[in-house]
Amino acid sequence: MPGIGIDENTAIIVEGAKFKVIGSGAVYLVDGGDVPHSNIAEAAADQALSI
């Protein structure tokens, strides 16, 4: 399942199968389909996700 991370002061405008980034930050696309390990099961709300 893909994931999207969007920085503060940033947005995406979705247009069909494409999107445009607006604002002052960045957008990160993550495809975790082939990830062999992550700490998502052990991570606390204030802890970084490790993939």
Buried (B, 14 or more C-beta within 10 A) or exposed (E): EEEEEBEEEBEBEEEEEEBEEEEEBEBEEEEEEEEEEEEEEEEEEEEEEEE
